[in-house]
């Protein structure tokens, strides 16, 4: 899955979801796009990669769709 990101220099790009954590940790991006809109690092809440997710699962399992 591709994610839209904004790099520190303001350029917009698309990256694989699997690259997002590394880009955040290396501070190469300042924003990324969620379905609700832009997430600004350091301002908006993000889930850390090693943090356990304790909320209901909202993603649809596409293997079970008819």
C-alpha positions in Angstrom: 0.0 0.0 0.0 1.3 3.4 -0.9 1.2 6.3 1.6 1.5 10.0 0.6 4.2 11.8 2.6 5.6 15.3 2.8 9.4 15.5 3.2 11.2 18.1 5.3 11.8 20.2 2.2 8.1 20.3 1.4 8.2 17.9 -1.5 5.3 15.4 -1.7 6.0 11.7 -2.5 4.5 8.2 -2.3 6.2 5.5 -0.2 5.4 1.9 0.7 3.6 1.6 4.0 6.5 -0.6 5.2 8.9 2.4 4.9 6.8 4.8 7.0 8.2 3.9 10.4 11.8 4.3 9.1 11.0 7.6 7.6 9.4 8.8 10.8 12.3 7.6 13.0 14.9 9.2 10.7 12.9 12.5 10.6 13.0 12.6 6.8 9.3 13.4 6.6 7.2 16.0 8.4 3.7 14.8 7.5 1.9 11.8 6.1 -1.6 11.3 4.9 -4.3 9.3 6.7 -7.9 9.0 5.5 -8.8 11.8 7.9 -6.1 14.1 6.4 -2.5 15.1 7.0 -0.8 13.9 10.2 1.9 16.3 11.4 4.8 14.6 13.2 5.4 16.1 16.6 1.9 17.6 16.8 -0.6 14.9 15.9 -0.8 11.6 17.7 0.8 8.6 16.1 1.0 5.0 17.2 4.6 3.9 17.8 5.6 0.7 15.9 6.4 -1.3 19.0 3.3 0.0 20.9 0.5 -2.5 21.4 -2.8 -1.4 19.8 -5.6 -1.8 22.3 -8.6 -0.5 20.3 -11.2 -2.4 18.3 -10.0 -3.5 14.8 -11.6 -1.3 12.2 -9.9 -2.5 9.1 -11.9 -4.8 6.9 -10.6 -8.3 6.2 -10.9 -8.3 2.4 -10.5 -12.0 2.3 -13.9 -12.4 3.8 -15.8 -10.1 1.5 -18.3 -11.6 -0.8 
